[in-house]
Amino acid sequence: MQQDFLIERFLDKLWAERGLSDNSLQSYRHDLVHLQGQLEGSDKTLSSARREDLLAVLATDVRQGKSPRSVSRYLSAYRQFYRWLVREGVLASDPVALIESPKTGRGLPSVLTEQQVETLLAAPDTTTPLGLRDRAMLELMYATGLRVSELVGLELANLNLNQGVVRVIGKGQKERLVPIGSEAHDSIEAYLNSARPELLKGMQTNSLFVTSRKAGMTRQAFWYMLKRYAARSDIRQKLSPHTLRHSFATHLLNHGADLRVVQLLLGHSDLTSTQIYTHIAREGLKRMHLTHHPRG
């Protein structure tokens, strides 16, 4: 179908220009296929839709219970797609140009306290190969603030224990060097010396972190592993791999780190993406003041 072809051409262009990850491209594809399906009910296509057609789709999404944040994400994908159609000469005008994004407000991401992190990191049984691996992964993630896709995608060549750094290929294929710290260094060294060879049993792979099936770890496997250790640590708040990344950034700022240094460590291209963590740190200071100040 011509419309499917347009979507794939758009995604190819995004990949070529911005080097987006497979997950990001899949998100764009999902949102555009969603729009395509909604338009079909009114005998419209992606390339024939007008502003009122798109407004009707967005209104339907709202009536069906989609959150403002989800609708805003849909609209962001549509906006980029239709701008591209205009640039390519497929359309003469952009039907999304005058559609405003819904006001979403920006919630503060969930973070763990430093004590909760300590409990979580101590949860794996380091007398077993899997426990050594899990401890090394948790320590490294908290020490570096890596995204889960960056963590499970690490290869042996990315790690330099002598210099105490890890080379990370982040969003847009941007490379950064991140210090790993002494605790993560020791945990990774223990994993490499005994657990990894035992898990691989003579097999060879470039993946840094491997499973008992002799393959690299996946995002889903790490997520389930994290959930298991959170339950063992009696951490009852909502928790995801990104929570450790949020905690890494917040704890650095709480201990006086410069915002631009945190930006570099996280691999944020825009400082505004990092500034959310200053709000978290500020909220923590407010709570501390209310708790401990005589006139709090």
N, C-alpha and C positions, 0 to 999 in steps of 0.2 A: 504493500500500500504506500501511496505517495506520502501520507502523513507520517507513517513509521520511518520512512526514508529521511524526512525532514528532521525528525527527532535524532536519528543516528548521526546525521551530518552535523547537527548542532553539538552533540556530545563529542564527536571527533574534534570539532573546532575548540571546544572547551579544554579537552585533553592536550591538544597541540599548543594552545596559547597559555594555559594556566597550569598544566601538569597536575590536574586534580587526581585524587586517589580514586580507586575503583568504588569505594563506598560513597564518595561524593557524587560520582557520575551515576551510580545506581539511584541515589536520592533524586537527582534531576530527572532521570528516566521515569521513576515512580510518579513524580508530581505531574509530568507532562502526559503520561499515559492516563493518569487519573482525570486530567482535564479533557483529554481526547474522549474518554468514555462518557463523561458528563455531557459533552457537546453533542455526541451522537444521538442522544435522546431528543434533541431539537433540530436534527438534520443539519447540523453545522459541523465544520471541520476546523482543525487548528488554523488553517490558512484563510478560512472564510469567516471566522468568528469576529464579531464587532464588540465594541465596548460593552453594550448592554447584555450581550450573550455571556461575557466573562463575569459581569456583575451578577447575573442570574446564577451562574455556577458557584460563585463565592457565597451568595446568599443561601443557596441550598446546603453548602458545607456548614454554614453557621447553624441553620435549622437542624441539621443532623448531629449537632453537638460538637463539631470541631472547635478546638480552642482558638482564641485569637492568635496564639503563637503559631499553631499549625496553618491557619489561614494566611498569616503573614509569610510563612515559609513558602506556601504554594505561590503566592503573589510574587515573591522574589524570583522564583524559578520562571514564572510566566513572563515577568518583566525582561529578564535576560534573553529568553527565547525570542520574544517578539522584537526586541531591539536588533537581534541577529537577523531575523527575517527581513527587517527593513534595510539593514546594511547589505544583505545579499540581493536586494531588489525583488524579493518574493512578494512583499507588501509595500504599498506606497506610504502608509501611515501606521503608527503603533497604537493598537487598541487599548493598551494597558497604560499609556502615558499619563492619563488624567485620573487613574484610579489610585486612591490613597490607601496606604497600608493601615490595618487596624492598630490601635494603640494597645501594646501588649504589657508594658511595664517590664522591668527586668528583675526577676527574682534573684536572690543571692544563692549561689550554688552551695550544696551541702558540704561541710568539711568535718573532719574528725578532730578531736582534741589531741594534743601530743600524747597524753596518757593512753587514749584509745589506739593510737597508732602503735605505741610500744607494745600494747597487749596483742594487737593483730599480728605484728611482726614476730612475736614470740610463739604464736599459735602452731606453726608447723612442727612436726616431729622430726628433728634433724638427725635422728638415728637411722632414718630410712633414706634411700636415694630420692624418692619423690618429695619427702619433706625438705631435704637439702635444696632441691630445685625450687620448690615453692618459696622457701625462705629467701633464696637468692633473687627470685623474681619480685617478691614484695619489697625487699630492701632496695633493689635497683629502681623500682618504680617510684618509691617514696623519696629516694635520694636524688632523682633526676627530674621527676615530674613528666616522664614520658607519657604520651598517649598509648593506649593499649595496643593499637595497631603498630606503633613504633616499637614497643617492647617485644611483641611476639615476632616481629619481622627482623629482629637483630640477628646478625650472623657473627661468627667467630672473628672475622676480619674487622668488625666494627668496634671491637673491644681492645683497649690497650691498658692492661693492668699495671704495667711499669709506669706509665704516665698518669694512671688513675683517671682516665677519661673514656667516654663512649662516643662514637661518631654516629649521629642520628640523621637519617634521611626523612624529613618531615613532609608536611603538605607542600604541594607544588615542587616536589623533589629538591627542596631547600635543605642544605646540609648545615649541621651545627655540631660543635663539640661541647659535651656536658661533663663536668666533674662528677665522679660517682661516690666520693667519700669513703672513709675507712671502713665503716660497718658493711656497706654494700660490697666493697672490695674484698673483704674477708669472706663474706658469704658466697660470692661468686667464685672465689678461688677454691673454697671447699667443694662447691658443686662441680667445678671443672676437674678437680683432682680425683674425685671418687664417684660421685653420683652420675655424672654425664656418661663416662665410659661404661658404667654398670647398666645404665638404661639402654645404651646403644648396642652393647654386647658385640662389638667388632664392626658394626655397620658404620658407614661414613655419611655425614651430612654437614652442610655449612651452617645450619640453624644453631644458634647459641643455646636456646632452651628447647629441650626435646621431651617427648612423652615415652611411656613404656612401650608404645607401638613403634618406636624408633623413627618418629616423624616430628616435625616442628610443632610447637604449641599453637593453638588457634585462639582467636579472641573469645570464642564461646567457652572453650575449656578454661581459660583464665577467669572468665566471669563466674563460672560455677565454682571454681576453686576459691575465689575471693568470698563468695557467698557462704561457703562452707566454713571458712576460717572466721568470718564475721559472726556467724551463729555460735561457733565455739568460743569466741571472745565476748559473747553477750553484747554485741553491738546491734542495737535494735533499730537504729535510724536507717532510712533509705540509703543504700550503699551501691556504688558501681565502681568500675575501674577508674572512672574520671574523678571519683571522690578523692583518691590518693593524689591525683594531679592537683586538684583544688587545695588539698591539705598541704602539699609541698609548697605551693606558692604562698598560701596564707601564713604558714609558719615561718617562712623566710622573711616576709614583710614584718611579722610580729617581732622578729629578732633583729630588725634594723636594716634589712637588705634594701638596696636601691631598686626602685621600680623598673628602671631600664635594664638592670642586670637580670631581674626576674623575667622580663620580656624576652631577653636573649635566650635564657635557659629554657623557657617554654616554647620558643620558636614562633612567637606571635609576630606577624608582619606589621601589625598596627598596635600602638601603645594603648589605644582605647580598649582593646580586648583584655589587656592585663589590668587595667584600672579597676575592674570589678573586684579584684582581691583587696584593694585598699578599703573598699566599703565593708568587706567581711572583717578585716582587721579592726576597722573603726567600731563596728558593732560589738566585737569582743571587748574592746576597751570600754565601751559604754556599759556593758554588763558588769565588768570588773569594778568600774566606778560605782555603779548602783549597789553592788554587793558589799563593797569594802569601805566606801567613803562615809563618814559620819553624817553627812548631809546628802547622801545619794538618794 
